[in-house]
Amino acid sequence: MIMNVKKSAWIFIVFIGVVSLFSDMTYEGARSLTGPFLATLGASATIVGIVAGFGELIGHALRYLSGIIADRTQKYWTVTFVGYFINLFAVPLLALAGSWEVAAVLMILERTGRAIRNPARDAMLSHATTQVGVGKGFGVHEAFDQIGAVLGPLIVGAVFYFTHHYTTSFAVLLIPAVIAILVLIVARAKYPDTQRLEIVKKDWNQVASKRYFWIYLTALSLIGAGFADYSLIAFHFDESKQVTTDLIPIMYAVAMGSDAIAALLLGKYFDRFGIKTVIVSTLLAMWFAPLVFMGNNVMALIGMLLWGIGMGAQESIVRAVLTTILPSGKFATGFGLFYAVFGVAWFLGSALMGWLYDISPLWVVVFSVGIQLMSIPFLIRLISLKIQLK
């Protein structure tokens, strides 16, 4: 019986992984070109930074409300479906955008859909990962996610290379968007109640977990504030000619490949070493900024590999930590609150880095590395807290 439940948990994780694969193929494919696309429509670096940051703000801030709704109504699938529809179908509509203002609205709408569906989806994944190991479970899901994030930019890059039309490049993304929805429908039919997969934590300590949560949130908010959005990075590649326009989506695909590999490895090591894994990944990933904004094209490639490691950590072990410290029945609310605060930090950091870039890319590097380094003492403090992360 236990083996059957564990097998079911893995099958569910794979189903949602496939949904994420085609979803990421859709919006990450578009994201790889939105920076230069906005530039062709007359947007400045400051506008690119604000749009990207505000999109992340909405994409994270609304998660708290969405999480509360999901937990209180227990309508995890309904909330997930609504979010995916908005998230996915805003992307191909970029093909119709005739101004940077319209494009910005669609980019923000795409992030809004992501905000709606993520807490409910991650709550369902949390139910399943308790059966197989939270680090491993979220790591596998993120690997699927990033396969799509690699394929999307490659497809978009190939279309753009042959057509040199942003319109065609965005329109082709309607195909993976439709596939993602179809797979989600099948997953819902097979697993209508994912809470049956969950192993409820018997030794959950409310006081220790709350303290851990807020210290952890502070640390990750500092990391998020200094983690440059790819829209700004792509804008820099295009403006500085450090990377040719045709290769900008490829650079993003490389980063997503790094993300996928990192997620699998970090998830595995998290189940063994806990929060120390977050510290190591942060100390490694933070050096993307000087390589990306100050180096040549080879250094930019290395920088994007490090950037991908940071993204892999944020999308796998970050969620694994939350699953271990949140109470049963409050996964969506906890995820939503965490990412709401994280999103505010991301927005403020992105807007500031866009402004700093217009002054000098050097200031972006100083800010990015400096504020991420400030997270380390908080992460080290978590090691000494008496709470067991499994």
N, C-alpha and C positions, 0 to 999 in steps of 0.2 A: 504493500500500500504506500509506504514511504517513498519507494523507488518510483512508483507511478506518479505521485505528486511532484517529485523532483523532475521527472521527465516532462510532465505537463508544464512545469515552470520554465524549463529550457525551451520548450516549443513556443510558449507564449513570448518569451524574450526574443526568439528568432523572428516570430511574426512581426512584433513591433519594430524589430531591427530592420526588417525588409521595408516596412512602411517608412521608417526614418531614412533608409537608403534612397528611396525614390523622392522623398520630401526634400532631402538635402541636395539631391541632384537638381531639384527645381530651384530652390531659393539660394543655394550656395553657387549654383551656376550663374545666376543673375548677379549675385553679390560680387563676383569676381570682376565684373565690368561696370558696376554702378559708379565707382569713383570717376573714371574717365568719361563715362556717359554723362554724368552731371556736369563735368567740365565742358563738354561739347555743347551743352545747353546754356552755358554762361555762368555756372556756379564757381565761386572762389574756394580756396582751401578752407577758409573759415566756415562757409556754408556747408561744404562737404562734412567737416567735423561736427557741426551742429546737427545736421540731418542724421548722420550716422549715430551720433550720441543720443539724440532725442528718440530715434527709433529704438535704440537699446533701452532707453529710459521707459518708454511705453511698453516695450517688449518684456520688461522686468517688473515695472511698478504694478501693472495690472494683474500680475500673477497672484498677488496677495488676495485680491478680491475673487479672482477665479478659483484659487485654492479653497477659500472659505466656502464658496458656493458648492464646489465639488464635494467637500467633506460633509457639509450640512445636508445636502440633498442626496448624497450617495450616487448621484448621476454621473459617474466618472466617464462613462462612454459617451453620453450626450454632450458633455462639455468638451470632450476630446474631439468629437466630430465637428462641432461648430468651429472650434479653433483651427482645425486642419483645413476646412473649406475656405475660410478667410485667408489663412496663411498661404495656401498654395495657389489660389486662383488670382491673387493680387499680382503675382509675379509675371505671368504672360501678358497681363494688361500693360506692362511697361512698354510693350511694343507700340502702344498707342499714345504714349506720353509725348507731347509736343513742347513742353517747357520743363525747366528744372523743378518748378513748383508742383506740377502734376506728378512728376516722377517721385518727388519727395513724399507726397501724400501716399502714393502706392507703396513706397518703401516702408513708410511708417505703418500702413495698413497691414502689410505682410508681417511686421514685427508684432502688431496687435493680435493677429491670429495665433502667432506663436505663444504670446503671453496667455491667451485663453486656454490653449490645449496642454501646455507643458506641465502644470501642477497635477492635473488629473491623470495625464499619461504617466508621469513619473511616480505618482502614487501607486498606480497599477503595477508598474515595473518594480517598485519597492516591495510590494506583496510577493512577487515572484523571486526577487533576488535574495530574500531571506532564506529561501530553500537551497540556493546554489552557492552562496557567498556574495556579499554585496559588492565587493570590489570586482570580483570576476564577472558578475552579472552585468553591472553597469559598464564594465570594460568591453564586454562582448557587444553590448548594444551600441556603444560609442563606435566600435570598429565598423559595424554595419553602417552606422550613420556616416562615417567618414569615407567609406567606399563610395557612397553617393556624392559626398562632398568633393571627392577626387574626380569622379566621372562627370559631374555637372560642369565644372570649369573647363575640362578637356573638351566636352561636346560644344560648349559655348565658344571656346577658343577656336575650335576647328571651323565652326560655322562662321565666326567673325573673320577668320583667316581667308576663307574662300569668298565671302560676300562683302566684307567690310561694312556691313549694315548692322547696327544695333537692333533694329526692328526685328529682323529675321532671327537674330541670336536669342532674343527674349521670347519670341513666339514659339520656337521649337520646344520650349520648356513646358508647354501645355501637356505634352505626352506623358512625362514622368509624374506630373501632378495628378492626372487621371488614374494612372496605375496605382499610386499611393492610396488614393481613396478606395479603390476596389479591394486592395489587400486589407485595408482597415475594416471594411465591411465583413470580410471573411473572418478576421480575427475576432470581431465582436460576436459573430455567430457561434464560434467555437468556445469562447471564454466570456460568457455574459457576466460572471461574478468572479473577479480575480482575487477578492479577499479570502476566498477559500484556499488560496495558495500560500497565504502568509503564515510564518511562524511568529507568534506573538512573543515579545520579549518579557520574560518573567522577572528579571532583576532590574527593570528600568528605574533609574533614580532621577526624579523630577528636578530636584534642586541642582544636582551636579550637571544634568543635561542642559538646563537653562543657562547656567554660567558658561558651560562649554560652547553652547550655541552662539552667545553674544560675542565672546572672544573670537571665536572662529569667524563670525560674520565680519567683525572689525578687520581681521587679517585679510580676508578675501576681498573686502571692499577696497582696501588699499591696492591690492593686486589688480583688481578690475579698473580702478582709476588710472593706473599706469599702463594698461594693456591697450595699445593703439588698435583701433578698428582697421580692418583691411581696406575699407574705403579710403582712408587717409594714406595708408601705405601705397595703394594703387595710384592714388593721385600723385604721390611723391615720385613713384617710378615713372609715370607719364611725363610729369613736369621736368624732372631732372634728366630724363632719357637714360637713367641708370638701367632700366629694362625697357625693351621695345614694347609698344602697345600690344602686338600680337602675342607676346610672351607673358603678359600680365596675368591672364587667366591660368597659364601653366604654373606660374609661381604659386598661385593660390592652391592649385591642385597638389603641388609638392608639399605645401604646408598641411593640407588635409590628409595626405598620405602619412606624414609624420605624426599627425594627430591620431590616426587610427592605430598605428603601431604602438605609440606611447600609451594610448588608452588601455590596450591589452596588457602591456607590461606593468603599468602603474596600478591597474586594477588587481593584478596578481600579487604584486608586492604590498599593496595596501592591506590585503587580507592577512599578511604576515607581519608587517611593520607599522601599520596604522598611520598616524599623523606625520611621522618622519618622512613618509613618501611625498607628502605635500611640500614639506620644507625643501627636499632635494629637487623636486621638479620646479619649484619657484626660483631657487638659486641658479638653476640651469637656464630656464626660459627667459629670465629678465634681460639677458644680454642680447636679445633679438634687436633691440632699439638701435644701439650704435652700429650694428652690422647692416641693418636695413636702411637707416637714414644717413649714414656717413660713409659707407663703404662702396666698393665697386660691385659689378654684377655677381661675381663669385661670392663675395661677402654677403650680398643680399640673399643669395640662395641659402647660405648657411643660416643667416638670420631667420629666414622663413621656416627652416627646419626647427629652430628653437621656438619660434612663434607657435608652430604646430604642436610642440610638446606642451606648451602652456595651455593651449586650447584643449588638448587631450585631457590634461589634469582637471581643467574647469568642468568638463562635460562628463567625467567618469568618477574619479575619486572624490570630487566635491560632493556629488550626489550620494556616493557611498557613505561618506561621513554623516550626512544628514539622516540617512536611513537608520544608522546605528544609534542616533541620539534622540530622534523624534518618537513620541508615543504612538502606539497603534491607534488608527482612526484619525490621526492628525497629520498624516504625511503631506497631503496636498496643501493644507494651511501652512505647515512649516516650510515646505518648498517655496510657496508663494511669498511668504514674509521674507525669507532669505533673499530671494531673487529680486524682490521689490527694492530693498535697501541696496543690494548689489548693483541694480540697474541705475539708481540715482548716482552712485559713485562712478559708474561707467560713463554716464552722460556728462557729468561735470568734468571728468578727466578727458573725455573725447573732445568736448567743446574747448577746453583749455588748450589741449594739444593742437587743435586746428588753428587757434589764435596764435599760439607759440610758433607754429610752423610758418605762418605769414611773416613772423619776425626773423626766425632762423631755425632750421632743422636741428641745430645743436641744442637749442633749449628744449625741444621735444625729447631728445635723448636724455638730457639731465633730469628732466621731470620724470620720465618713464622709469628709468633705473632707480632713481632716488626714492620714489614713493613705493615701489614694489619692495625695495630693500627694507622699508619701514615695517613691512608685514612680518618679517622673520621673528622679532622678539615675541610677538603675539602667538605665532605658531609654536615657538619653543615653550612658551608658557603652558600650552595645551598638553605637552608631554607629561608635565608634573601633576595634572589634574587626575584625580582618582575616578576615572570612568573608563571602562573597558570597551574598546572598539574592536568588534569581531568581524 
